[in-house]
Amino acid sequence: MVNRRVIVVQPTVPSYRVDFFNRLAEFLGSRLIVYSSKGNLGALSEEPEELPWQRSLGPMRSIGLGLQYQAGTSVIPLSPSDILVVSGAPRCISNLFLLLRARLVGAKTIWWGHYWSSTSRTWRHVFRLQLMRLSSAVLFYSDKEVVEYRKSRWLSERQPLSALNNGINVEPIRKLRSDYLVSKRSCSILFIGRLTAKAKLSLLLLALTNPSLSQVRLEVVGDGEEEDALQAEALALGLGSRVRWHGGTIDEARIAAVANQCQVFVYPGEVGLSLIHAMAYGLPVIIHDDRWRHMPEFAAFTNGITGVTFKAGSVDSLVTTISEALSDYPQLARWSAACIKLVDAQFNTAEMAQRFLALVEEVSAHR
């Protein structure tokens, strides 16, 4: 039984994290405190009133050389009986100060972050692995990352090590998703996610101009800084009537109304949690084949089991992959079933909370 305060410091608390922290609070009660700054993630930053476990920090500030400092973290109270959980972002200097201060007061610490992300470079990756050694324990986003970390020469056998299998709250989706009867669905692709450079949605728009995909429509759920430019590009390519822009939303009923029409999910860029969201609706996945240019949630994908890959950056490969996938209804049905089974069992906030609490118990008992 954890009887310590668990203090979590996050850059922000997006809407998809709220259920996870609510589940932790059900167990930890007032011992859970989550500090965060106001987000700038569009619809994902739309939060209700502050929840009992939330505490507000100042903004995340750039201090030059690509480094950041989260205002207000210097006055977060820490005691020897606390467990401090920081976001594993090496560029955020305030997190490093927090880890050092926690060590000085005798508090236990957990580094919660990626082993490798789509923006990682080798030197930054090595730096990140070195910084992990400042913590009492390491918590990755996926089991796949744990396997990769265990193969590295940076592994410390003294540190407890675990992973969350980062996911979303699937309970409302279970109630809203329709049976995947592919022949009764429209010939539509779902894209869900932030409309940013990493999504590379232009690649999919170009693919849709190919005559072999002339009957395919695209449903876009999301907002972001590239939204206006992408809408203009779709019009310029003559796709105006075949692309529908639903905007950003956290209303699961609205998302379900779109997802339940579609046959597949396509993310042409560096996929992350969008993958889990689409798989929860039973949508077969089409993503690119460069594992090191994806976010950790890529671990939920298995080529030929939950979907199929195309050659990264290739419009021709994407066209061929979409065309072949949409022509094989039995294969799509098998992929759909595999997606639902995996997300319902592993990549969801209920499982995440259990894994998080298990690591907290281990850290609390660890000498």
C-alpha positions in Angstrom: 0.0 0.0 0.0 1.6 3.3 -1.1 1.5 5.8 1.8 3.8 8.4 0.2 2.8 11.5 -1.8 3.3 11.0 -5.5 4.1 14.3 -7.1 3.9 14.4 -10.9 5.3 17.3 -13.0 4.1 17.5 -16.6 4.5 20.1 -19.3 0.7 20.1 -19.6 -2.3 17.8 -19.0 -4.0 17.2 -22.3 -7.6 15.8 -22.2 -6.5 12.2 -23.0 -4.4 12.2 -19.7 -7.3 13.2 -17.4 -8.8 9.7 -17.1 -5.4 8.2 -16.3 -4.8 10.7 -13.4 -8.4 10.3 -12.2 -7.8 6.5 -11.9 -4.6 7.1 -10.0 -6.5 9.5 -7.7 -9.1 6.9 -7.0 -6.3 4.9 -5.3 -3.9 7.6 -4.0 -6.5 10.2 -3.1 -4.9 13.5 -1.8 -1.5 11.8 -2.1 -1.5 12.4 -5.8 -0.5 15.9 -6.9 0.0 16.8 -10.6 1.7 20.1 -11.5 1.4 21.3 -15.0 1.3 24.4 -17.2 -1.5 25.6 -19.5 -1.4 23.7 -22.8 -1.4 24.9 -26.4 -2.7 21.7 -28.0 -5.9 23.1 -29.5 -8.9 21.0 -28.7 -6.7 18.6 -26.6 -6.0 21.5 -24.2 -9.7 22.1 -23.5 -10.0 21.2 -19.9 -12.9 21.4 -17.4 -12.5 23.1 -14.1 -9.3 22.2 -12.2 -9.6 18.8 -10.7 -8.6 18.0 -7.1 -5.3 16.5 -8.0 -4.2 19.4 -10.3 -1.9 22.3 -9.4 -1.1 25.1 -11.9 2.4 26.2 -12.8 3.6 29.1 -14.9 4.3 28.9 -18.6 7.0 26.8 -20.3 9.6 29.4 -21.3 12.4 29.2 -23.9 15.7 30.1 -22.5 17.8 29.7 -25.7 19.8 27.0 -27.3 16.7 24.9 -27.6 16.3 24.7 -23.8 13.2 25.3 -21.8 12.3 26.2 -18.2 8.9 25.5 -16.6 8.1 28.5 -14.4 7.0 27.7 -10.8 8.8 24.4 -10.4 11.4 25.8 -8.1 8.9 26.2 -5.3 7.3 22.8 -5.5 7.6 21.4 -2.0 9.5 18.1 -1.6 10.1 15.9 1.4 12.1 12.7 1.9 8.9 10.6 1.9 7.8 11.8 -1.5 8.0 10.1 -4.9 8.7 12.7 -7.6 7.7 11.8 -11.2 9.2 14.1 -13.9 8.6 14.2 -17.7 11.6 12.8 -19.4 12.3 15.8 -21.6 16.1 16.5 -21.6 15.6 20.0 -22.9 13.6 21.1 -19.9 16.2 22.3 -17.5 13.7 22.7 -14.6 13.1 19.0 -14.6 16.8 18.4 -14.0 16.9 20.9 -11.2 13.9 19.1 -9.6 15.6 15.7 -9.9 18.7 17.1 -8.2 16.7 18.8 -5.5 14.8 15.6 -4.8 18.1 13.7 -4.5 19.3 16.3 -1.9 16.2 16.0 0.2 16.1 12.2 -0.1 13.0 11.8 -2.1 12.5 8.9 -4.6 12.2 9.9 -8.3 10.8 8.4 -11.5 11.9 9.5 -15.0 8.8 9.1 -17.2 9.6 9.5 -20.9 10.5 8.1 -24.2 13.4 5.8 -25.0 13.3 7.1 -28.5 10.9 9.5 -30.2 10.4 10.6 -33.8 12.6 13.7 -33.3 15.5 11.9 -31.6 19.0 12.2 -32.8 21.9 10.0 -31.7 23.7 12.5 -29.5 20.5 13.7 -27.9 19.5 10.1 -27.3 22.8 9.3 -25.5 22.4 12.5 -23.4 18.9 11.4 -22.5 20.1 8.0 -21.4 22.7 9.5 -19.2 20.2 11.9 -17.5 18.0 8.9 -16.7 20.6 7.8 -14.3 19.7 10.7 -12.0 16.4 9.0 -11.2 15.5 6.2 -8.8 13.5 4.4 -11.5 12.6 4.7 -15.2 9.1 4.5 -16.7 8.8 4.2 -20.5 5.8 4.6 -22.8 5.8 1.0 -24.1 7.1 -2.5 -23.4 9.0 -2.4 -26.7 11.1 0.5 -25.3 12.0 -1.5 -22.2 13.3 -4.3 -24.4 15.3 -1.8 -26.4 16.7 -0.1 -23.3 17.7 -3.5 -21.8 19.9 -4.0 -24.9 21.7 -0.7 -24.4 24.9 -0.3 -22.4 23.3 2.5 -20.4 21.0 0.1 -18.4 21.4 0.4 -14.6 20.5 -2.8 -12.9 19.8 -0.8 -9.7 17.0 1.1 -11.2 13.4 -0.3 -11.2 12.2 -0.3 -14.8 8.7 -0.4 -16.3 6.4 0.8 -19.0 2.8 2.0 -19.3 1.9 1.0 -22.8 0.6 4.5 -23.4 -3.1 4.5 -24.4 -6.4 6.2 -24.0 -9.7 5.7 -22.1 -11.4 3.0 -24.2 -14.6 2.6 -22.1 -16.6 5.3 -23.9 -15.3 4.0 -27.3 -16.5 0.5 -26.5 -20.0 1.9 -26.1 -19.8 4.0 -29.3 -17.9 2.0 -31.9 -19.9 0.1 -34.5 -19.3 -3.4 -35.6 -16.7 -3.5 -38.3 -18.8 -4.6 -41.3 -16.4 -3.3 -44.0 -18.8 -3.9 -46.9 -21.4 -1.6 -45.3 -19.0 1.2 -44.7 -18.2 4.0 -47.1 -14.9 3.9 -49.0 -13.4 6.4 -46.5 -10.0 6.9 -44.8 -9.8 8.3 -41.3 -7.0 10.7 -40.3 -7.2 11.7 -36.6 -4.5 13.8 -35.0 -2.9 17.2 -34.7 -2.4 19.0 -38.1 1.3 19.7 -37.7 4.4 19.1 -39.8 5.0 15.7 -38.3 1.7 14.4 -39.5 2.8 14.8 -43.2 -0.8 14.9 -44.3 0.2 16.5 -47.6 1.6 13.1 -48.6 -1.9 11.5 -48.2 -3.5 14.4 -50.1 -1.2 13.8 -53.0 -1.9 10.1 -52.9 -5.6 10.7 -53.2 -5.1 12.5 -56.6 -4.0 9.1 -58.1 -6.8 7.7 -60.4 -6.7 4.4 -58.6 -8.0 6.1 -55.5 -10.6 8.3 -57.2 -13.4 6.8 -55.2 -11.7 7.2 -51.8 -12.7 10.0 -49.4 -10.8 11.3 -46.5 -12.2 12.3 -43.1 -9.9 14.6 -41.1 -10.5 15.0 -37.3 -8.0 17.4 -35.8 -6.7 20.9 -35.7 -3.3 22.6 -35.7 -1.1 25.2 -37.2 -1.1 23.6 -40.7 -4.9 23.4 -40.9 -5.5 26.4 -43.2 -2.6 25.5 -45.5 -3.7 21.9 -45.8 -7.3 22.9 -46.6 -6.0 25.2 -49.3 -3.8 22.4 -50.7 -6.7 20.0 -50.9 -8.7 22.6 -52.9 -5.7 23.2 -55.2 -5.4 19.5 -55.9 -9.1 19.2 -56.8 -10.0 17.2 -53.7 -12.5 19.7 -52.2 -15.5 17.4 -52.4 -13.5 14.3 -51.2 -12.0 15.7 -48.0 -14.1 16.6 -45.0 -12.6 18.7 -42.3 -14.2 18.0 -38.9 -11.9 20.2 -36.8 -10.4 19.4 -33.5 -12.7 17.9 -30.8 -12.5 15.8 -27.7 -16.2 14.9 -27.9 -16.0 11.1 -28.4 -19.5 10.9 -29.8 -18.6 13.3 -32.6 -15.4 11.3 -33.3 -17.3 8.0 -33.3 -19.8 9.3 -35.8 -16.9 9.8 -38.2 -14.7 6.8 -37.3 -17.6 4.4 -37.7 -18.0 5.3 -41.3 -14.4 4.6 -42.3 -12.7 1.5 -43.5 -9.1 2.3 -42.6 -6.9 4.7 -40.6 -4.0 6.3 -42.5 -1.2 8.4 -40.8 1.4 9.3 -43.3 3.8 10.9 -40.9 5.2 10.2 -37.4 2.4 8.4 -35.6 1.8 8.5 -31.9 -1.3 8.3 -29.8 -3.6 8.7 -32.8 -2.7 5.1 -33.7 -4.2 3.9 -30.4 -7.3 6.0 -30.9 -8.0 4.6 -34.4 -7.3 1.0 -33.3 -9.7 1.4 -30.5 -12.4 1.9 -33.1 -11.3 -1.3 -34.9 -9.8 0.6 -37.8 -7.0 -1.2 -39.7 -3.8 0.9 -39.8 -1.7 2.1 -42.6 1.5 3.9 -41.5 5.1 4.2 -42.9 7.8 1.6 -42.3 10.5 3.6 -40.5 10.2 2.6 -36.8 12.7 5.3 -35.8 10.5 8.0 -37.2 7.5 7.2 -35.1 6.5 7.9 -31.5 6.6 5.1 -28.8 2.9 4.2 -29.4 4.2 2.5 -32.6 4.7 -0.5 -30.3 1.0 -1.3 -30.6 1.4 -1.9 -34.4 2.5 -5.1 -36.0 2.8 -5.2 -39.8 0.4 -7.8 -41.2 -1.5 -8.2 -38.0 -3.0 -4.8 -37.1 -2.5 -3.3 -40.6 0.2 -2.7 -43.1 3.1 -0.3 -43.8 4.1 1.7 -46.9 7.6 3.0 -47.7 8.3 6.1 -45.7 7.9 9.3 -47.8 6.8 7.6 -51.0 3.5 8.7 -52.5 3.5 5.8 -55.0 4.0 3.3 -52.2 1.2 4.9 -50.2 -1.1 4.7 -53.2 -0.4 1.1 -53.8 -0.7 0.1 -50.1 -4.1 1.9 -49.7 -5.5 0.4 -52.9 -4.5 -3.1 -52.1 -5.7 -2.9 -48.5 -9.1 -1.6 -49.5 -9.6 -4.4 -52.0 -9.2 -7.2 -49.4 -12.2 -7.2 -47.2 -11.4 -10.4 -45.3 -7.9 -9.1 -44.5 -9.4 -5.8 -43.2 -11.8 -7.7 -41.0 -8.9 -9.7 -39.4 -6.8 -6.6 -38.8 -9.8 -4.8 -37.3 -10.4 -7.6 -34.8 -6.7 -7.7 -33.8 -6.7 -3.9 -33.3 -9.6 -4.0 -30.9 -8.3 -7.0 -29.0 -4.9 -5.4 -28.4 -6.1 -1.9 -27.4 -8.8 -3.3 -25.1 -6.3 -5.5 -23.3 -3.2 -3.4 -23.1 -3.1 0.1 -24.5 -5.7 1.8 -22.3 -5.8 4.1 -19.2 -7.0 1.3 -16.9 -4.0 -0.8 -17.6 -1.7 2.2 -17.5 -2.9 3.1 -14.0 -2.2 -0.4 -12.7 1.3 -0.4 -14.2 2.0 3.0 -12.8 0.9 2.1 -9.3 2.9 -1.2 -9.4 6.1 0.8 -10.2 5.3 3.3 -7.4 5.0 0.4 -5.0 8.3 -1.0 -6.2 10.1 2.3 -5.9 8.6 2.9 -2.5 10.0 -0.4 -1.2 13.3 -0.1 -3.1 16.4 0.8 -1.1 
